[in-house]
Amino acid sequence: MGDAEDGRGNALYGPQPDVAGASGYPDAPPRVGFFTDTSVCIGCKACEVACKEWNAVPEDGLELTGMSYDNTRGLGADTWRHVAFVEQRKPLGGQEPGVAHDDVDIFAAASRLGTDAASPGSPAASASPAPAVEAPAGQISPVSPDGRTELRWLMSSDVCKHCTHAACLDVCPTGALFRTEFGTVVVQEDICNGCGYCVPACPYGVIDQRKDDGRVWKCTLCYDRLGVGLEPACAKSCPTESIQFGPLEELRERARARVTQLHAAGVTDARLYGESPDDGVGGAGAFFLLLDEPEVYGLPPDPVVTTRDLPGMWRHAAVAAASLVALAVGSFVRRPR
């Protein structure tokens, strides 16, 4: 625990400057990871497709769940990348003057698409805009709930965080989970015995077991591609560079600059999630720029590595054991002869 300060210690929590070195790689390359800028995510799911194709991840559901355009709900053994679609009834902050379109009822416009000559984009639309769709008295309109006309989409591609202090790795009894020289966490499916200890240990609910064989699966950050100098398939396929791959320290600097840029543009809700080495997992290897609270995206607000309290638990167990031994010895000493 104490030797974590020299950058080589394998502490259970707190900052860890040299993750690979602490795992036995003395001459490791710089730690790499993901920075996902959700402000430019368009929800195309190219990352999901690329991940499945490169890693041969099985199909995980082709039907819509009823939660917007989401068909997978969350990460799992067959979903290593998950694109969240969050619809909110409020405008995106920092819009340029004159382009807010406050006078346009987007719900009414959407209800008219393809049905009349006044649809957006047609000459008649600008000449004589159609009136907004209104609900009958005492009812809420299905196209403009509560009479509001603002709408924004929040989209984000979620993935395994490749934590600095990975509880899944700490509790694995077989060594199936291991830390790579790049600082990432990978599952060796041929060693996994399906015990499932890692599933509840993950503070993000990322890792999961497949129903057919019980083994666990998750994102490997394309370990095979990294080994030959290629970037992960998801980052390679992202058309807007929402998913950015590179040395983790460079990504953190880039992310902070991006937040400053968004704040200057009026998007005051922009914040980073998972980038701080002082957080509950020692900083994530895959972190995010969010435009709302983490809970909105289905992320825990204050994740903590579940093995953080192990030293304290062992100390309490040792004290309890010593107390029992002392009581046993005392009972024999005081026993009348």
N, C-alpha and C positions, 0 to 999 in steps of 0.2 A: 504494500500500500504506500509506504513512505517514499519508495524510490521512484514513484511516478513523476516526481519533480524533475528528474534528470532526462525525461523524455523517453525512457526505456521501460519504465515500470508498467505492469499490467494491472492498473487500478480497476476497481469495480465501478467507479463513478468519478465524475469530474473531468476536467480537461486532460487530454492525452495527445501531446504534440506529435508523437511518433507511433502511430497505431501499428504499422507493419513491423517496426523494430521491436515493439513490445510483444509481437507474436512470433518472433524468431527470424525475422528477415533483416539482417544487419545492413545490407546494401540495397534496400528496396528503392524503387522509383517513387516519385512524388505521389501522394494519395490522390486518387481521382474520384469523381462523383458526378451527380446531376444537379443542375440548377434549373428548376421549372418556373418559368415566368408565365403565370396564368393570365396576365393582362393581354397576352397576344395569342392565347390558345383559341382555336376556332372550332374545336370539337370534331375534327375530321376523322379521328380514330386511326389515323395512319400508324401511330405508335403501337396500338393494340394489334393491328394486322401484322406489322413488321415483326413484333415480338413473337407472335404465334408462329409465323412462317419460319423464322430463323431457328427458334428453339423447339419446334415441333410440339407446341402446347396444344392439347386437345380443345375442341370446340366446347364452349361453356354457356350456350344459350343463344338462340337466334330470335327469340320473341321479346318484344318490348315489355318492360316490367310495369308500365303505368307511371313511372317516375321520369317524366320528360322523355328524352331519347336514350335513356340508359337501358341496356339490355343485360348487364352483368351485376349490378348493385354494388359490388365492391371487389377488393382483391381476394384471391384465393389460390388454391393449388392449380387451377386451370385458368386463372386470370392474373397474369403477372403485371399487366398494365391495365388500369381502369380509368376511363375518362368520365368524370362527373359532369352532369349538366344541372345547373342550378338556375331556376327562373326566379327573378325577383321583381317585385312591383315598385321599382324605383330607378331613376336615371343613373347613368354612369357619370361620376364626378369629373370635373375638369373639361367639359365639352367646349369647343371653340365658340365664340360669340357668333350668333346667326345660324348655327347648325343644330341647335337643341331640338327644334321642331316641336316646341311645346304646344303649338296649335293643332298638331296632328294626332288623331286618335288611332293609334297603331292597331288596336283590337278591331276597330271598325274596318280599317284598311285591310287587315288580314282576312276578315270575313268576306270581303268583296273580291279577293284575288280570283281572277279567272271567271268571274260571274257577270261583270258588266263592263261597259266602256270606260268607266271612271276608275278602273283599277290603277294602282300606282304605276307610272311609266308610260301611260297612254296620254295623248294630247288632251283628251277630255278631262283628265284628272286635274290638270293644273288650271283649266278654264273654269270648271264648275265642280269643285269637290263635293262629294256626296255627304249627306248628314251622317253623324255618328249613329251607330246602332244603339238603341235605348231599350232597356228592359221594361216589361210591364210594371205597372204601379205595384210597389211592395215587394218586388222580386229583384234578384241580382242577375245582371246580364252575364251569360256564359263567355262573352267575348270582351267585356270590360268590367270585371268584378269590382264591386264597391264604387263604381263610377270613375275609377282611376284609369289613366291612359299611359302611365310610364311603364317601361319594361327594360330590364337588362338581363343579359345572360352571363353567368359565371361558369367558366369551363376550366377544368383542371385534370391533368393526367397524373394519377397517383401511381406510386410504385413503392417497393421495399426501400426503407430508409438507409440500409447498410450502416447501422448505428456504430458510433465509436465504441460504446459499451453495449454489445449485443447480448441480451439476455438469452435469446434462442441458442446462441453458441455456448454460453456459460453452462446451460443446463443439459446440453446434449451428452448422453452417457456413452455414445459409441464413437464420437469424433466425426460423425457424418457432416456436421457443420464445421467449417473451418474458415479462418481469415486468410485471404490471399495476399500476395506481395503488393497488390494495388490498394490494400485497405478495405476491400469489399468482403462480404460474407456470402459463402456459397455452400449449397447442399450437395453432398455426394450421395446420389440416390441408391447406389449399389451398396452403401454402408448403412443407410438408414434402416432401423428395425421397426419403425412405425410406432414407437412408444408414445409419441404425441406430447412429450414434456415441453417441447418448444412452443407449441401452439398457445397455451395460456400465458407463457412467459413473455411473448412479444407485446409490448405496450401499445402497438399500433394495430394489432389484429391482422397482420400481413400474412404470416406463414400458415399453411393449412394442409390437411391430409386429403389425399384422393380416396374416394369411396371404394374404388375397385381393389386397391392394394394396401391402403393405410399409410403409405409413405408420404413424407412432406415434400412440398415443392414451392419454390418462389423465384423471384428475379435473381439472376446471377450477375447482373450488369454485363452480360455477354462476355464472361470470362475468357471463352475461347477466342473471341474477336480481339480482346485486349492483348492477348498473348502474341498476336501477330501485327500489332500496331493499328488495329481498326477501332473505330468508335462503335458503341452499342447500336444495334439495329434501330431502336426506337428513336434515338437522337438523330441518326442518319436520315430517317424518313420524315422527320418533322418539317413541314413546309414553311412554318413561320418562325422557326428556331425558338419555340416556346420551351422545348427540351434542349438544354445546352449541356454538353459534356466536356470535361477537362480537368486539370489539376484543381483540387478543392479550394485551395487558398485563392487562386485566381478567380474562381467562380464566386467566392464570397465577396471579393472586391467589386466584381462586376455587378453583383446583386445589390450591394449597398449604393452604388452609383445609379442603378436603375430606380431604386426607391426614391432617391433624391430627385431624380428627373420627374417621376410621377407626382411627387409632392409639389414640385414647382409648377406642374401643369394643372394643379387643383385636385388631383386624385389623392386626397388626404387619408383614405382608408388603406392605402397600400402599406403592407408590412411584410417582413420576412418571417418565415417559420422553419425552425429546425437548423438554422445556420450557426447558432451560438454554441461554442464549446462549453459554456457554463450551464447549459440546460440539463434536463434530467437524464439524457442519454449521452452526454458529453459531446453533443453536436452530431447531426445526421450527415451521412455521406450523400444523401439525396434530399435537398431542401427546396423550399418553395417561396415564391412571391405571391401573396394572397391579396385580394381586394375586399375581404371581409373577415370576420372572426373564423378561426379554424373549424369550429363546430359546424359552420355553414357548409363546409366542404366535406364533412364527415371525418375530420381529424381531431384527435384528443387535444384539448387546450394546453395541458401541462404533462406530457408523457414523462414517465420516470422508469428507468431500467429496473426490472423487478428483482434483480439480484443486488441492488444497492445496499440493502439492509442485512445482507448475509453476515458480515463481521459482527454486527450487533446481536444478531440472532444466535451466532455461535458463542459469543461471550455470555449471553443469558443462559444458554444451554449448559455451558461449562460451570457457571455459578450454581445452577440448579443441581448438576451432577455432584459438584463438590459438597453442597449442602446435604445431599442424600448420604454421601459417604461419611460426612462428619456425624450425622445422626446415627448411622449404623454403628460407627466406631464408638460413639458415646453410649449407645444402648448396651454394647458388650462390656464396656469399662465399668458401667454402673451396675451391672447385673450382680446380684448377691452370690457369693460363693459358698 
